[in-house]
Amino acid sequence: MALARARADAVTVGANTLRLESEHIWSAEFIFPAEAAGFAELRVREGRRKYPYQVMVTRSGDVNSAAAIFHDPELEVIIATTTSGAQRVRAAGLDGATILELGADDVDLVRLHEVLRTQYGVKSLLCEGVPKFYGAMIAARQIDEEFLTSSPVVVGGAASEYRPGLIDGIALNPGNDLGGHLASVRRSGEMLFLRTKYRR
C-alpha cells in the first residue's frame, strides 16, 4: 500500500473513511515511516509532487473539519461534492481546501477524474474507497486495476452490527459486464495478493 501511494499523484477516499480515520494522512510515509527517504526520492525521480493530492468524495458535504489533512500546510486537499454538499463544506470553514461541485444529487466520478487529469495533472490515481465508494467506482467504470488482499480470516455480520462486504449500496447481478480479468497472484504466508485489470 505504501508503494502504491508513493507512485500516486492523488489518493481518493470517501467521507466516511475520513470520519473513521480522522488522524490519517494518505501518503506513503504515514503508513511506512521507516522508508520515508526512499519514497521521497522515488517521487522526485518520477516528477511527482511531495505528497499526493488528498481527494475526498462526499455527496452530503458532511466532512470532519478536525481531520488531520485539513491542518497540514504541506497537503493539498480537494473535496469533490454535490451542489448542496458544497454549501455545507463552505459553511465548515475549510478555507484551505479546493471544492469541486460535480453534480446536483451525486458526485460525477467521470467528471472528477477528468478534472483531476486536465486541471491537476493527475496521471496515477489511487482509490482507497470503502464498499459504497468502491461500488460507485465500479459502476462508473472508473477502475483500471484492482489490488485486493485475501486472507483466511472469517468475519460476519449480526443483527446488532452491520458489516458491509466488498461492494455495498449497489446491486451488481451475476452476468454483468463490469468485471475484469486476473492479472497476477502472489502469496506471502497466509495472504494472497490479487491484481485484476478491468475493462473500461
N, C-alpha and C positions, 0 to 999 in steps of 0.2 A: 504494500500500500504506500509506503513512504517513497519508493522509487517511482510509482505511478504519479504521485503528487509532484515529485521533483521534475517530472517531464511534462507537467500540465501548465498551460497558460492561464487556465481558470478552473476552479472547482465549484460545482453546483450542489446545493443541498436544499431540502425543503425546510419550511419554517418550523415544523415540529422537531426536526433534528436540532435546529438552533435552540429551541426551548429546552430540549433534553440535555444538550451538551453546551451549555452557555459559556463555559470556560475554554472551549475548544478553539483552536486556530487551524484552518485547513491548509497546512504546509507540511512538507516532509520533515522538517526539523522538529516540529511539535511532537510527532509520534516516535521519532528516532533521533533524539538529540546527539547521540554518540557520533553520527555521521554528518553532522551539520556542515562541516567544512567541505566534505565531498559533494553534498547536494548543492551547495552554493557554487562550487567550481563547475559542476555539470550544467547548472542553469546559465552561468556565464558563457561557457563554451557553446551552448546551443542557442545563445542570443535571447534568453528569456529574462523577464523581469525578476527582481529579487524574490518576490513571493507571487503566487498565483492570485488572480482576481478572486475575491470571495463572493460568490454569486448566490443569493438567497432567493428562492422562488416561493411566493405566497399569494394565494387568492385573496385572503381576507385583509392582508396588511398587518396582521397581528404578529409582530416580531418583538423579541426580548431586547429592549433598548439597553439593558445592562450587560449584554453579551460581550465577551472579550474582543471580538473582531471590530466592534464599534469604537473601541477605546485604544487601539494601537495605531499610531500615526503612520506606520510603515505599510499598513494594509489598505488596499482599495476595495471597498465593498460596493457591490451592485445589487439592488433589490428589484427583482422582476415581479410585477404585480398587476392587478386589475385597476380600473379607474377608481372604484371606491376604495380599494386597498391602498392606492397611492395617497389618498386623502388621510387615511389612518396613519400611514408611515410618516407623512409630513407633520401630523399632529404630535407624533412621538418625539420630534425634535432631533432626528438623526441627520444633522447638517452635513456630516462628512460622507454620507452615503449617496450614491447616484441612484435615482429612482427611474425605472423604465415602466411606463404604462403600456401593457401589451394585451389588452382585451377588456371587454366590458364585464364578463362573468367568469372568465377563466384565463389563465396565462397562456398565450400562444407560444408554445415551445419552439416551433419552427421559426417564428419571427425573432424570438430571443436568441437563438443560435446564429441567425443571420446578422443580427445587430452585433453580437459578440465578435463575429468573424470580420465584418466590414468596418466597424467603428472602433473596435478594441484590439484588432489584430490577433484574435484568438484562433489558433490552428489546432491546438490539442486541448480538448475539454474533458475533464474528469467529472463524472456524476457519481455522487455518493448518496443517492436518494434512498429514502425508506420506501416501504411497499407501495404506498399510494403514488408517490412521485415517480418511482420506478415504473409502475404500471402505466402512468401517463406518458412517460418517455417511450415505452414500448409501443403503445397505441399510436403515437405520433411518428413512429419510425425514426426516432432520433438517436438510436444507439447503433454504433458501428461494431464495437467489440464489447464483450462482457467478460469480466474476470470474477469467477464465483468459486468460493472455497466451500468444500463439502467435508463434513466430519461425522462420525458415528455417534453424535450426541442426539438423544431423543428428547424432544420437548413437546408440549401440547397445551391447548387452551383449556379453560374451565369456565363454568357458568359465572364465577365471580371475577375472572380475569381474562380479558380479551387479548389474544396474541395473534397478530396478523401473520400471514405466510409471506412468501417471496413477493407476490403481487397482491395488492388489495385495492378495493374500490372500483374495479373494472372487471367485467365478465369477459374472459377470453375462452371461448368454447373450443373443444377439440376440432381439428381440421382448419383452424385459422392459418393465414399465410404470414404471420408476424414472426415466426421462428427463424432460426439461423442454422448454422452447422458447426459442429465441434471442431475447433482448430488444433487444440493440444490439451494433453492431460499430464500433469506432473504429480508425483507423490512425495510427501515428506512425512514419515511416520504414519499416523492415522489420518492425515489430512490429504485431500485431493484438491488440486488447483486446476480448475477448468477454464479454458479460454474458448469463447464462442464468437464467431463472426456472424453478424446479422445482415439480412437483406434490407436495403434502404428503398 
